[in-house]
C-alpha cells in the first residue's frame, strides 16, 4: 500500500508540474491542495474527528489509517517542486529522474528535506558511478557516527525518558528535570543520528545530502537554534511559508504575525495534537520576543544566552513529547516543584541516573559534531581504524539495550 501511495504521489506531481511550469496558477493550486488533502486524511483526520466529538458530544468513528512512512517529508518536497516550477526556477526533468529525486532511499523516510536544485545535478553527474575513495571514507565514518548516536546515546536516553514519562505522577522535581533533559538529548541524538546516517549513505553513492543539524544546543538565541536544528525544515518554512506571507518586509506587527503562523504550521506538521500546536506557538512567540529584544540593543553574554536558550527549548520539548496536555502540565509542575510527588521506586531511580551515558552525551555536545569531523576524514589508515572502532562499538551496542524506533518516523 505504501509503495502504491508514493507511486501515485510521484506520478501525480510529475505530470501536473508540466502545466504548472507553463504558468497555469490553477494547476499549482490544485497540485498543492491534492498533496495537502492526502497528508490531511492520513495524518490529521482523526485529530479533527476527536475535536468534533468533544465539542459536539457525538461519537463519530475514527479512520484509524496507518501513517505512511515519510509522507510529511516527501509531501513538502514535492510542494516545493511545484512552487519552484511555477516560478520557473525548477529545472526540467524526466519521470525517472523525478522519481529518483523524491524516493532517494537514504533520506526518504525522515529527511533531510532535499531540494530539487541540489539533487538533480548530482544525479546527472557523469562521475556518479565512479568510485570516489574520499566519499567512501567520509560516508562510512559519518554513517557509523550517526548509528552510534542512535543506538548508544539516543536509545539509552530514550530508556531514561520513557521511564520518567511513564511515571510522571511519581516524579519529584529532580527526577522530572532528568526526564525532560533525557528526552531533549534523546531527540537530538536520534534525529541527528538518522540525518547523519542518511548523509553517510548518500556519500557512499557519491550523493551529497544537505546538513540537517549544526550543534543546535550551542545556540545563543532561539533564532540561531532554528538555523541549526532541522535545517532543511527551517529552510522550507522560511522559503515557502514565511517569505510568501511577506516575511519581515512589511510592518513589524505583520512580521510577528507571519512568525506565529509559520511556527504554528510547523507545529502542526510535526503531529496531530494540541501539544504540537502549543509547542509551535511557544517557539513562534519566542521568536517574536527575540525580535523585540534585539531592538533594545541589549546583549546577553554568550554562555548565559546559551543556557537560557537551551532551558527554553528543553521546557518546550515537554509538550513535544507528552502524550497529552495533562501529562505535559504534570511534568512541568513537577519540574518546578508545584506538586508533592511520591518518592520514585529504586528501579525508576536507577534508570534515571546513568552517569556514564550522561557524561558521554554532554561531552559530545561540546565536541566537534560529526559533520565537522567528517569533513576532515581522509582515506588513510588512521581514519580507517577510527571507522572500524565505531563499527565494532555499534555491533556491541546493537544487542545490549532495548532498541527504540527512530522518533521522526512518527512525523
Residue pairs with C-beta under 8 A, 6 or more apart in sequence:
1 68
2 68
2 69
5 38
5 68
5 71
6 68
6 70
6 74
6 102
6 103
9 35
9 38
9 74
9 75
9 78
9 102
10 78
10 98
10 99
10 102
10 103
11 95
12 31
12 34
13 31
13 35
13 78
13 81
13 82
13 98
13 102
14 95
14 98
14 99
16 27
16 30
16 31
16 34
16 82
17 31
17 81
17 82
17 85
17 90
17 98
19 27
20 27
20 28
20 31
20 82
20 85
20 86
21 85
21 86
21 88
21 90
21 92
23 86
25 86
28 82
28 83
28 85
28 86
31 79
31 82
32 79
32 82
32 83
35 75
35 78
35 79
35 82
36 75
36 79
38 71
38 75
39 71
39 72
39 75
41 63
41 65
42 65
42 67
42 68
42 71
43 67
43 71
43 72
43 272
44 268
44 272
45 63
45 65
46 62
46 63
46 64
46 65
46 272
47 272
47 273
49 60
49 61
49 62
49 63
50 62
52 58
52 60
53 59
53 60
67 410
69 108
69 109
69 409
70 108
70 109
70 110
72 269
72 411
73 107
73 108
73 109
73 110
73 111
73 113
74 102
74 103
74 108
76 113
76 233
76 236
76 240
76 269
77 101
77 102
77 113
77 114
77 115
78 102
79 240
80 113
80 115
80 116
80 236
80 239
80 240
81 90
81 98
81 101
81 116
83 240
84 90
84 116
84 117
89 117
90 116
90 117
91 116
91 117
91 120
93 101
93 116
93 120
97 120
97 123
97 124
100 123
101 114
101 116
101 119
101 120
101 123
102 108
104 114
104 119
104 202
104 207
105 201
106 197
106 198
106 199
106 201
106 202
106 205
106 207
106 209
107 113
107 114
107 198
107 202
107 209
109 406
109 409
110 191
110 194
110 195
110 198
110 406
110 408
110 409
110 411
111 194
111 195
111 198
111 212
111 230
111 232
111 233
111 408
112 195
112 198
112 199
112 209
112 210
112 211
112 212
112 231
112 232
113 232
113 233
113 235
113 236
114 209
114 210
114 232
115 210
115 232
115 235
118 210
119 207
122 128
122 206
122 207
122 208
123 207
125 206
127 206
128 205
128 206
128 207
129 206
130 206
132 206
133 379
134 378
134 379
135 203
135 204
135 206
136 203
136 204
136 379
137 377
137 378
137 379
137 380
137 383
137 384
137 387
138 200
138 203
138 374
138 375
138 377
139 200
139 201
139 202
139 203
139 204
140 200
140 204
140 387
141 200
141 373
141 374
141 377
141 383
141 386
141 387
141 390
142 196
142 197
142 199
142 200
142 203
142 370
142 371
142 374
142 377
143 196
143 197
143 200
143 201
143 204
144 200
144 387
144 390
144 391
144 394
145 196
145 200
145 370
145 373
145 374
145 390
146 192
146 193
146 194
146 195
146 196
146 197
146 198
146 199
146 200
146 370
147 193
147 197
147 390
147 394
148 193
148 390
148 393
148 394
148 397
149 189
149 190
149 192
149 193
149 196
149 364
149 370
150 189
150 190
150 193
150 194
150 197
150 406
151 394
151 397
151 398
151 401
151 403
152 360
152 393
152 394
152 397
153 185
153 186
153 189
153 193
153 357
153 360
153 361
153 364
154 185
154 186
154 187
154 188
154 189
154 190
154 193
154 404
155 186
155 190
155 401
155 402
155 403
155 404
156 354
156 357
156 401
157 182
157 183
157 185
157 186
157 189
157 357
157 361
158 182
158 186
158 190
158 404
159 351
159 401
159 402
160 178
160 179
160 182
160 186
160 351
160 352
160 354
160 357
161 179
161 182
161 183
161 186
161 321
162 404
163 179
163 348
163 351
163 352
164 171
164 175
164 176
164 178
164 179
164 180
164 182
164 183
164 331
164 348
164 352
165 179
165 183
165 321
165 322
165 323
165 327
165 331
167 344
167 348
168 176
168 179
168 327
168 330
168 331
168 334
169 330
169 341
169 342
170 341
170 342
170 343
170 344
170 345
170 348
171 179
171 331
171 334
171 341
171 344
172 334
172 337
172 341
172 343
172 344
173 334
173 335
173 336
173 337
175 334
175 341
175 344
175 348
175 349
175 352
176 331
176 334
176 335
176 341
177 335
178 352
178 353
179 331
179 352
180 314
180 315
180 317
180 318
180 331
180 335
181 314
182 352
183 317
183 318
183 321
184 217
184 310
184 313
184 314
184 317
185 361
186 407
187 317
187 320
187 321
187 407
188 213
188 216
188 217
189 361
189 364
190 404
190 406
190 407
190 408
191 212
191 213
191 230
191 406
191 407
191 408
192 212
192 213
192 369
192 370
194 406
194 408
195 211
195 212
195 213
196 370
196 371
198 209
199 208
199 209
199 211
199 212
199 371
199 374
200 374
202 208
202 209
210 231
210 232
211 231
211 371
212 230
212 231
212 232
213 228
213 229
213 230
213 231
213 369
213 371
214 227
214 228
214 231
214 369
214 371
215 228
215 365
215 369
216 225
216 228
216 229
217 306
217 310
217 313
217 365
218 228
218 306
218 365
218 366
219 225
219 227
219 228
219 229
219 306
219 309
219 310
220 300
220 302
220 305
220 306
220 309
221 290
221 305
221 309
222 283
222 286
222 287
222 290
222 309
222 312
222 313
223 287
223 290
224 309
225 309
225 313
226 234
226 283
226 287
227 234
233 266
233 269
237 262
237 263
237 265
237 266
238 262
241 261
241 262
241 265
242 258
242 259
242 262
245 258
245 261
245 262
246 254
246 255
246 258
247 255
247 258
248 255
248 258
250 258
252 291
255 291
256 288
256 291
259 284
259 287
259 288
259 291
260 281
260 284
260 285
260 288
261 284
262 284
263 280
263 281
263 283
263 284
263 287
264 277
264 280
264 281
264 284
265 280
266 280
266 283
267 276
267 277
267 278
267 279
267 280
267 281
267 283
268 276
268 277
268 280
269 411
270 276
270 279
270 280
270 320
270 411
271 410
271 411
273 324
274 324
274 325
275 319
275 320
275 322
275 323
275 324
275 325
275 328
276 319
276 320
278 319
278 325
278 328
279 316
279 317
279 319
279 320
282 316
282 319
283 316
286 312
300 308
315 332
315 335
318 328
318 331
318 332
318 335
319 325
319 328
322 328
322 331
330 339
333 339
334 341
344 352
377 383
